[in-house]
Amino acid sequence: MNILTILLLFTTLLLTRVSELKTAVRIIAIQSLMLAMACTAVGLETGEIQIYVAAVLTVIIKAGYLPYVLLDIVHTLQHEREDHPILNISYSSLAACIAIVLSYGLIDQALPGAGSRDALATAVAMTLIGLLLIITRRQAVMQIMGMITMENGIYLVGLSVTKGFPLIIELGVFFDVLVAVMVLSILTSRLKLSGLSTDTSILKKLKG
Amino acid sequence: MNIVLSVIQALGVVLLAPLVAGVIKTVKARLQNRRGPKVFQVYFDLIKLLNKDSVMSTTVSWIFKITPFIYFASGIAAAALVPVVTNTSSGIGDVFTLIYLLALGRFFLVLASLDAGSAFGGMGGAREMFIAILVEPALLLSMMTVAFKAQTTNLGIMAIMVQSSPLSLAYVFAAIAFFIVLIAETGRIPVDNPDTHLELTMIHEGMTLEYSGRKLALIFWAAAVKQLIMILLFILLFLPGNVFDGAIDIVIKVLLVAMVIAIAETSTNKLRLFKVPDFLAVSCLLSLLALVAQ
């Protein structure tokens, strides 16, 4: 479990350094897969069947179907790259490091006796780094990646604090993510068809 | 007893350093489908250079004349500090001492490159300082991950702790971080091309362009010693676990790391100078992860 949390943190840090959209989608797929493995580890610990179901659903939806859809979208956006985000690559990975240190500090302040300190801090860091990605990236697909990272972070918070939410809540979260990504993919295709690129900073031209 | 061992260790490192440099060259050549020079060729080059006179520009000061000796002496002193023969009782076997000795050598080399007044020397010196400013924090950070685990900065104690601990994810990250720093410190391909003959692309060789004869031999040798020191640090502080027994263990590991360096050099191309900070930032990130993972 400890190795998995460190690897999750590693993939999240990698995500702040990519500029190719295809690489970002692949990293998200690996991240969701490792999240499913962490979920399985928790399931092995508690032995409840619903956690296994949640792990399988994570693999199918977040590590299987979602990256497939996103890779399709990225394939149609042939020449799009995250060339100059608002915070450039070195600074965003530096900000991600600050987020990790901050999350460790926050956990120590807020929940001083928490058992799984590493997992909880990783989860909070993932949420913060996902937020950082949404704020500082111009490409719509990269913002989707940030949203999925935030979603994974919140999922991991649930795993580490309560050892697995009940299945109803998991299903609700999954469908929320699924619908959100479908809507975003339709919007991205529309942006591509009508505009010249999916760079969201060109939407500034819509101002009167 | 400890002093005698340290002196023998320093002599051993100094004498074997050109061999390791030769191994790296040969492996690189074989990977590029050439036969390459003999493994002992660097020794013959050094002997040839030591028999020649030094020609110096008329505008140089005492810094130019004294730098090769300082560079070589700092190399020998650092070689005595590397914990091959673990030396926990001596108070001078400290991480910071080692790093500052190497930095002292580099500082004088940069000064000497400016001293001769040639344009290429100044360019090489400026670039070397640019890279050094970024490499030193990365080097210290990766050393600190091991020092943090061992709760001390004494190299001997750190080495003993590392050699007896099992492989864990923190060590993997710290090892990759230090490998990146090793490539930057020894001036290998992603950071600086050691075989280049174009002065515009030189960094370390640009600083030594003005030297000839015996002084150049000392500088070559000291660069090879520095390389072997970094390789030994990599093995002793970042690769946990003894695979084979005794001294053969270190020899085999040094050769393996030399081959890995040659493979890493052949498989990438040189980074643009202003992309080097990104490369070293990856090293800092991995060190941070290694710290967190403990």
Boltz contact constraints between the chains, C-beta under 6 A:
constraints:
  - contact:
      token1: [A, 3]
      token2: [B, 169]
      max_distance: 6.0
  - contact:
      token1: [A, 6]
      token2: [B, 169]
      max_distance: 6.0
  - contact:
      token1: [A, 6]
      token2: [B, 293]
      max_distance: 6.0
  - contact:
      token1: [A, 10]
      token2: [B, 289]
      max_distance: 6.0
  - contact:
      token1: [A, 13]
      token2: [B, 285]
      max_distance: 6.0
  - contact:
      token1: [A, 90]
      token2: [B, 278]
      max_distance: 6.0
  - contact:
      token1: [A, 90]
      token2: [B, 281]
      max_distance: 6.0
  - contact:
      token1: [A, 93]
      token2: [B, 285]
      max_distance: 6.0
  - contact:
      token1: [A, 97]
      token2: [B, 288]
      max_distance: 6.0
